[in-house]
Amino acid sequence: MGKIILRLDRVMADRKMSLNELSDKVGVSNVNLSKMKTGKISAIRFSTLEAICDVLDCQPGDILEYDKNAKSE
């Protein structure tokens, strides 16, 4: 089975947005966004994903990627 890879860091860099700025605009703690950025989460609420996509003006597929060949941890 493959693995879902989070690309939040790439989208944030493209938008030149800091973790603190995204945290303020989305209403999610820096700690939780940092875990998302580093891929250290196992779930995400749709409401959080919607808020992130709204603030970053992106689609969920810009943040989430499925790698069929990667091994889940």
C-alpha positions in Angstrom: 0.0 0.0 0.0 1.1 3.6 -0.7 1.3 6.6 1.5 -0.3 10.1 1.6 2.3 12.8 1.5 1.6 16.3 2.7 2.9 19.1 0.6 1.7 22.0 2.8 5.3 23.4 3.1 5.6 23.6 -0.7 2.2 25.4 -1.1 3.1 27.8 1.8 6.5 28.6 0.2 4.8 29.2 -3.2 2.4 31.7 -1.5 5.3 33.2 0.6 3.2 32.6 3.8 4.7 31.8 7.2 3.5 29.3 9.6 2.4 32.0 12.0 0.5 33.9 9.4 -1.3 30.7 8.2 -2.1 29.8 11.8 -3.6 33.2 12.5 -5.7 33.1 9.3 -6.9 29.5 9.6 -7.4 29.5 13.4 -5.3 26.4 13.9 -2.4 26.3 16.4 1.2 26.6 15.2 1.9 23.2 16.7 -0.8 21.4 14.7 0.1 23.2 11.4 3.8 22.3 12.0 2.9 18.7 12.4 0.9 18.9 9.2 3.9 20.6 7.5 6.2 17.8 8.5 3.8 15.0 7.8 3.6 13.9 11.5 -0.2 13.6 11.5 -2.5 10.6 10.8 -5.8 12.5 10.1 -7.0 16.0 9.2 -10.5 17.4 9.6 -12.3 18.5 6.4 -13.0 21.8 8.1 -9.3 22.4 8.6 -8.4 21.4 5.1 -11.2 23.7 3.7 -9.8 26.6 5.8 -6.3 26.0 4.6 -7.4 25.7 1.0 -9.4 29.0 1.4 -6.5 30.9 2.9 -3.8 29.5 0.5 -6.2 29.7 -2.5 -5.5 26.1 -3.5 -7.1 22.7 -4.0 -6.8 19.8 -1.6 -4.8 18.0 -4.2 -2.2 20.8 -4.0 -1.6 19.8 -0.4 -2.2 16.1 -0.4 -0.4 13.6 -2.7 -0.7 9.9 -2.9 2.5 8.0 -3.6 1.7 4.4 -4.6 5.3 3.3 -4.1 6.0 4.9 -0.7 5.7 2.7 2.3 3.4 3.7 5.2 5.1 4.0 8.5 
